[in-house]
Amino acid sequence: MAKRIERVLFRTAAGPRRGFGHLARCGVIARVLGTGRDLSLRGSAVTVRAAKALGWRVIAHAGTPAALLRRLVPVMLIVDDPSARAALGWVRAAQRLRIPVASVHDLGLGRAGADLTIDGSLRLPAGRRPADLQGPAFAVLHLEIEALRARARRREPNRVLIALGGGAHIRTLGPALAARIRRALPHARVDIAAGLLPHPAPGRLPAGCRWITMPDGLAPALANASAAVLAGGITLYEACALGTPVVTLAVVPAQRVTTRAFALAGATLDASGPVRRIALDRAAAGVSYLLSHPREAAQQAGRARQLVDGRGASRVRAHLVALVDPGRAAEHRHVA
């Protein structure tokens, strides 16, 4: 029987501005470890409510990280926060208390000297050093991805998914992009992922479009779609693992490293750019191209599947189990 890790504390950041990808990734790690869902959250009251709705036990505390760690006595701390400044106190407190600590990153952001660093990014910005576990082989994706990938599934013709992250920006970007896609492809049916925020009002959407809320992950929608428009986060890696034809649209400048890397590998079409109106037009044109050129779309999807196999969570699990083993934890330890 696979070893379970009990009493893990997760520390992450989420919210309307930064989205909920870090929280979702912690949820995958909790599931793959078979541990509880104890969470220290950097975020607003809205974020706390969203986390509780997903089954997290959000632990409120006004003291130092060390005080909470002494109270809970976890066997491991897992930090997933893009801010190195915010993460540093937690990492150092855990190490002073001899609690193994792992940190999860995107694009090398938020490094704080954890004992084990994990970064599933396809490419890092120039000058950033790799994590201990670096690359798409260690991308922590929804556990359903691997099963869906292995299953032959017919996609719904002309079904387009827009998933640009869980932040508040989707309220304006989603309808604007959906309208452009419908003008280019009147027969398309467009789903817009609303994230974990309160569900938007449906009246703002063009005909043939709808908001969808999938708190358990977008894997089924990705597997069903004929094309998807995605930003540079976890959902992009999940789509690639599933072989979904993708147009990328970075919503923050940092994501352009990832969207450009996948496009250069021939795995996606990239519509990202500094002028939002032009980028939206290019994204709609990219969707139109993929749906009208099925052979080219299939070739692109095949290259994407080769880049991301969807088994990263299982690989990461093995390293986390080793980290809490006193006989092997020293192999991973670094100086904070």
N, C-alpha and C positions, 0 to 999 in steps of 0.2 A: 504494500500500500504506500502511496506517495506520502512523504513527510509533510505534515501541516505545520504552519508557523502561527502560533497563537500570540495575542496581545501585541499586534503591530499598531503603531500610531502613524497616521498619515498627516502631513502638513502640506497644504496646497493653497493656491490662490484662484479665485474665480469671480465672475461678475459681469454686469451688462457691458462694460467696456472691453475687458480682456477675454470674455467668452468663458466657456465651461469645459474646454478641452482638457485642461489639467485635472479637473475633478473627475471627468469621465475616465481618464487614464488611470487614476488612482483606483477607481472602481473595478477596472479590469484586473489590476494587480491584486486587489483584495480577493477577487473571485479565484484567480489562479493559485493564490496561496492558501485559500480556504480559511482565511482569517476573519476576525471581526471587522467592523467598519467604524472604528474610532477615528475622529477627524478633528484637527485644529485647522480652522479656515480663516484665511485672510480675504475678507469680502464684506459686503453689506448685509443688511437684514434680509433683503430679497434673495441674496445668494444663500444665506443660511436656510431659508425656507425651501429653496430649490434642493439643497443638499439633503435636508431631512426627508423631503418627498421621495428622494432616491434611496432612502434607507440608511443614510449615514447617522451616526450618533455624534452630533457636533458638540464638542466640548468647549464651553465658554470658560475663559480664564483671563484674569487681569494681571497676573504676575508674570514672571520671567519664563522663558522656555524651560530652564532648568527646574523651576518649581513644578511645572506640569509634568515633566518627565519623571521627577522623583515621586510624584503622587501616583502616576499610572504604572510606572515601572514596565514599560514595553520591552519586548525582547529585540525589537528593531524599530528604527524611525525611518520613514520614507518621505522625502521632501520632493515636491514637484511644484516649483515656484520659479517664474522667469526672472525674478529679481535676486541677484546674488546678495545684495545688501539685506534683503528680507530673510534670505535663507541662512545667512552666515551664523547668526546667533543660535539658531536651532542646531545646525551641524556641530558647532563648537561645544554647545551644552551637552549634546549626546555623547560626543567623544570624551569629554571630561568625566562623564558618568560611565564610561566604557559600554555604552549602548551602540551597537553597530548601526551605521546610518548609510542609506543609499539615496542618491538623488537622480531625478529624471529630467532630461533637458531637450530643448529643441535648438538647433543651430548654435550649440555651445553656450547658450545664454544661461545665467543663473548659477554658474559653477561656484562652489563654496567649500571645496576640499573634502567632500564626503569620502567615506571608505570605498564606495563603489559608485561610479558614475555611469549613467546610461543615456545614450542619445541615438535615436533611430534615424536621424536626418540623413538624407541621401548625399548631401554635400554641405560642408561647413564654410562660412565666410573666411576669406583669406586671413591668416594669422591666428586662427583659433585652433587649439590642439584637440585631437580626438579624445573622446571619453574612453573609459575602460572597455565599455561595450558600445561600439560605434557602428552605425550604418543600418540600413533597412532590415537586416537580419535580426535586429533587436528593437524594431519598432513595435511598441506595445499597442496592439489592435484588439478590437472587440473579439471575444472568443468564438462568436458565431461565424466569423470570416472564414476560418479554415474549413468548416463543414460546408458552407455555401460554395466555397471555391471548388470543392471536390465534387459538387453535385451538378449534373447537367440541368440547366434551367433556361427556359425560353424567356427572353426579355419582351416586355410589352412594346409594340411598335409605337414610335413617336412619343414615348413617355420620357420627359426630361425632368431631372432633379436639380434644383438649385440649393446648395448647402454651403453657405459662406461663413460658417461659424455661428456661435450662439449669442453673440453680442447684439446690442441694440441697433447696430448698423443695418441688420437684415430687414428692419422695418421699411427702410427707404430703398436699399439696393435690390431687394427681392422683387417688389412690384415693378420697379423700373426695368429690370432685366427681363422679367416675365413678359412685359408688354412688348419689348423688342423681339423676343423669341416668337411670340404669337404673330407679330406683323410679318416676320420672315417665314414662319411656318404656321399657317392658320389651323392646320390639323393637329398640331402638337398639343399635348396635355402636360401641363407644367406643375410640378409639386415644389413648394418652397418650404424648406425645413425651418421651423420657427425657433428652434433651440429650446432652452429651458425657462425662458422668460414667459410671463403671462401671454396667452394666445392673442395674436393681433386680430383686429376686426376684419372680416372677410370682404367688406364692401369696397376696399381699395384695389382689389385685384381685377385684372381683365377676365373676360369669359374664358373658360377652359383652364383656369389656374386655381390652385387651392393651397392653403397653408397645411402643413402636416406637423404633428408633434409625435416624436418617437423617443421617449425617455430611455428606452432600453437600447438605443443605438440605431443608426441608419443603415445597417448592413442589408436588411431585406429590401429597402428602397433602392439602394445602390445595385443590388443584384437584379432588380426588376427593370431598371431604367435603361433606355437605349443610348442615352448620353447624360452627362452630368456637368454642371458648372460648379467648381469647387475652389476654395482658397488653398492656402499652403499648409494646412494643419493635418491632424490625424485622419480626417475623412478622406483626404487625397490618397494617403497610403492604403486605406481600406479599399477604395475604388480600384486602385492599381492591382491589388491582390486579387480582386474579383474580376478583373478584366473588363471593367466598365469604361467605355470611351469617355474621355474627359477633356474639357476646356478649363484651364485654370485662370483665376482672376484674383490676384493678391489684393487683400483689403487693407493691409498695412505694409509699409516698405520692406520690413524684415522678411516678409513671406516671398519676396521676389527672388531671393537666393534659391528657395526650394522650387518655385514654379519654373524658373529658368532652367534649373538642373534637370527636372523631369522632361521639359520640352527638348533640351539638347540631347537627351537620351532617346528621343523619338517616342516617348511614352505618353505625351499629352500635347495639346495645342495650348499655347500661352497667350492670353489676351491682356495680361497685366500692363499697366502703364500709368504715368503720373496724372493724366487727364481722365477723370472718371467717366465723362460722357463718351469719350472715344473708346475707352476700355470696355464699356458696356456694349457699344456697337460691335466691337471686335468679338466679344464673347458670344453675342447672338449669331454673328456670322460664322463663328467656329462651330456652334451647335448645328447650324444649317448645313455646313460642310460635312460634318460627321454623319448626320442622318441621311444625306443624299449620296454619300460615298461609302457604302457599307464595307467594301473590301478594304479600303484604306483605314477605316475605323477599326476593323478586326485586327489588322496588322499592328496598329498602334496599341491596342489593348493587349495583344500578345507580348509586345515588348514590355509593357507595364507589369504583366504577371511575372515576367522573368526577374524584374527588379525587386519585387516585394512578394514574398511567399506567404505572408500572413501568420507565420509561426513564431513571431518574435516574443510574444508573452510567455510561451513555454520555455524558450531559451533563457529569458530573463529570470524566470522562476528558479531555474536550476542554480543560477549565480546567487540569488537571494537566499536560497536554502543554505548554500555553502557559506554565505556571509555570517549567518547566525551560528554556524558550527564552530565552537571554540578552537578546534584543531585546524581549521582552514581559514578562519576570518583574517588572520594576519597576512595572508597572501594578497588581500585586497586593500589593506589599510594604507592610507596616505597621510601626510602631514597637512593639517588644516591651514 
